[in-house]
Every structure is written in structure tokens, then in C-alpha cells.
Amino acid sequence: MITTLVYRDSRFAAHNPPADTLATLRAEPNVMLWVDLAAPTEAEIKLVLEIVFAFHPLAIEDCVADSPLPKLEEYDDYLYLVMHAVDYSRADKFTTTELDLFLGKNFLVTFHRQPLKPVQTALDRYLKTPGTAVRGPDRFAHVILDLMVEAYKPALDELRTELEQIEGGVLHQIEAGDLFPRVAALRKELSALRQIVRPQREIATVLTQGKSRFIRPLIVPYLRDLSEDLSRIESQAGAWAEQLILTFRVYLNKSGHEASLGIRFLTGITALTLPVIMVGGWFGMNYRYMHELSWVHGYGIASALTVAGTVGMFIFMRKKKWL
């Protein structure tokens, strides 16, 4: 599908003119075009990319084929840019959709195989405010890229919620069998986020250098802010990954401490029962001739030894702070 915004003398002039008029509008002075190709057909690709704008065959080839990494190439009369919009849900995790941008002095062509919310939001914004003056296609490009960065916020909120739930689980004695898979999965998602953001931040940093003749100097500060936002997202993902590891270490230390307390308690119980075992073992021997068995007060003596030994052991362990 082809969506076209036409601006004449920086003012909105038309929306979705006939496709066969694009070449005429392209050559008309003081006209600026934004042509969006959303899941286009082969005929639409040929018309816009090859006939109307006559982009370089290598650029068209890169545009049509999916690229796993962002790209920035400057040709004679346009700038070719590949970025990736992100989508995140707890069910599908991270997915990305490639967005190709051809930025010229008086045109912007966007290409994507799947519907992209940032692009549609930008189109709706300009269609709802047709009186807004737009003096360059680089403004369109910045708005789209800015909306793409904003789309990371729901993903960050989801990741923060997951991290807080894991930290809460550590405090509420979550089982290790449940905790470790969640820690590993979240760390993997944070790593994926950094791998998505880092190359795009590098591309944004190059754009902020102001070396491209297709980006006006007044747009550079906005792109710099864009680069800083991507840098913050990358840093936040790294900080959360470290916090996640620290949380897991706290859990392991806490589990080890609780296990140590249990062993200490069982050892104390064993020590307290030592007098009982010794007295019972002595009087419980099955020898035929045992003088102790004929004592009149043997039962009382055994009981007294048992109680005295247990109390003595308890007092000794308390003084040693073993109990």
C-alpha cells in the first residue's frame, strides 16, 4: 500500500494523489513528498523505488531484502537508512520490524514489510494537523525515529515489572527451580534489547555529527537527543542485567545461610540428646550380669544423670552461643 503526503511551499497540499502523478510531483519545484510503502506489492516497489525515484539498484536490493543490522549509506542525492522498530510482549518477547528510509532534499520514502505503529502515528499526526508547516523531509524522519524510540518504553516497563517480581520472589522464599529459569530468561531478554539498541545508537551518533548534507543543522540537536535516549536504554538494560545477577547472588547467599541455620539447629538437637543416648546406651546393654540392674535406686540415678547431663549440655552450648 502506498501512502503519500504532498507539501507545497512547506504547506500541506494533498493526501494520496494518484500514483501515476508521483513522477510529476517529484520533479515539481517547491514540492516535498513523503511516500510510505507498507507491505507493498512488486508493482508498487518497482513504481516508487525504480521509476519515480530511481534509487541505486544496490540500495533497492538492500531495501527489499531484510537486513539484521542497521545501515547508513549516503548516495549522491539521498541518504539510505535502515533501522529496526521493536515490539515486545511477555508471550512473544522481542520482535523487530525493519524500516528503510530514503531521505533526500525534498522527499522521504519509507519502506516496511509489516505495519509499523510509529510510522502510522506520524502519518496520522500530520494528517490531523494539516496546517503545520514542514520545511524538510528530515523533520519527517526525526519524528518517525523519535516515535520508534518511544516504542521501547512499554518493553522497558515490562522488563522492570519482571525484575521487581523476581526481587520480590527472593524475599518471599521462591523456589530455586522456579527462580533460575526466570532469571535466565530475563537476562536473555535484556541481552537481546542491548543487541537491538546498540547498533542503532551508533547510527544515531553518526547522524548527530552533522556531516550529511541531507540533514539540516537545526535537526541535529533533536537527533542528538535521540542518540542519548538510545544510550540510556542500553545503559538501563546493562544495569538491570547486573542487578539481576546481584539479586540471584543474594538469593544463593540467603539460601546458604538458611541451610546453615538448619544444620546448626539439628547439630544442637543432636548435642542435647547426647547425655540421653549415653545413659540409655549404658543401661540398655544386654549383658547377663550387670550390677546396675539390681540397684534399688538405679532408675532414679539413671534419670538424674540424664537430666543433669542434658541441662549441663544446654548451659554449655548457651555459653558458647551455639544455641
Secondary structure, 3 states (H helix, E strand, C coil): CEEEEEEECCEEEEECCCHHHHHHHHHCCCEEEEEEEECCCHHHHHHHHHHHCCCCHHHHHHHHCCCCCCEEEECCCCEEEEEEEEEEECCCEEEEEEEEEEECCCEEEEEECCCCHHHHHHHHHHHHCCCCCCCCHHHHHHHHHHHHHHCHHHHHHHHHHHHHHHHHHHHCCCCHHHHHHHHHHHHHHHHHHHHHHHHHHHHHHHHCCCCCCCCCHHHHHHHHHHHHHHHHHHHHHHHHHHHHHHHHHHHHHHHHHHHHHHHHHHHHHHHHCHHHHHHHHHHCCCCCCCHHHHCCCHHHHHHHHHHHHHHHHHHHHHHCCCC
